[in-house]
């Protein structure tokens, strides 16, 4: 990386570049904004649903198309910055996310929301891999683990802040369905311009077209560990999908908590405690973290089921907090276990497989929940969903202990 930084590109001779450390923290801020925007629509789904009268299935479809678009972009152009350079890909992705905010801003129907979520998902898929690579390129040399830690924690904190911040704006600020998007659109444009001062750490090289071919594989040496991790991946991401799609609706319809702040707070508690758990267990043995995280996730789901049965808001938030701790620890432990076991030259393909499982779990169960809501009701659907997550979490524990 040092050689790259000492040989400025033609563009860098015209534009003064910031030091690598400054560029690193600029990317951290941009990643936070990206994930803030990803969660921003969640507290607004209830508002849109009340305004336009669409079903729970439609709501979950609006939520899920984001994950499908993100996965498609991540598997195709997720590594394109290795060939075109970090800066142009970052700038293009940020401008694309700004465009998605403008579509949200102009939304007049469900079709507009679906279009906005697709564009946002594509932008996020373009940016996630590039942010991860850029943070590793620019991280302080005396802190070689900082990029991986912040990549995980900042993303989760951004989701929490996005849900809670939007809930506050919807409740207390004017123009609830436009203000947050206008602010974010401006922020993305400003950051896209600021990308020009970053040091370019990935000079152009051939192979851009070939890199677009999706590569997903599980190396033979880690297949047992991967199969043991699948229930944990599905349980954690399915739970996240339920909260981000139907969490505010549960608060409003089942527990009669009408404040939009409460709807955003439910999402924020899950993701915020998840981030805290990732920090707390970062130096622990990953297998133990995965096992313990699955058990804590199961305990949190049990508390949440009791809350839904008794209509207790206090228990709902307590269960969400405990589940959040399990969410963060279980996913972090599973991911670290796989990363340690896989050969270095095959980790990219393995991580692609992890992303496929995770984002499908993030979206498909939520759509299934949307199908059941008209038939059995929101609360019974959430209870059945929770039981499924509980079974998966306990299965993950058993498989992990058996895999050794």
Buried (B, 14 or more C-beta within 10 A) or exposed (E): BEEBBEEBBEEBEEEEBBEBEBBBEBBBEBBBBBBBBBBBBBBBBBBBBEEEEBBBBBBBBBBBBBBBBBBBBBBBBBBBBBBBBBBBBBBBBBBBBBBBBBBBBEBEEBEBBBBBBBBBBBBBBBBBBBBBBBBBBBBEEEEEEBBBBBBBBBBBBBBBBBBBBBBBBBBEEEEBBBBBBBBBBEBBBEBBEBBBBBBBBBEEEEEBEEBBEEEBEBBEEBEBBBEBBBBBBBBBBBBBBBBBBBBBBBBBBBBEBEBBBBBBBBBBBBBBBBBBBBBBBBEBEBBBBBBBBBBBBBBBBBBBBBBBEEEBBEBBBBBBBBBBBBBBBBBBBBBBBBBEBBEEEBBBBBBBBBBBBBBBBBBBBBBBBBEBBEEEBBBBBBBBBBEBBBBBBBBBBEBBEEBE
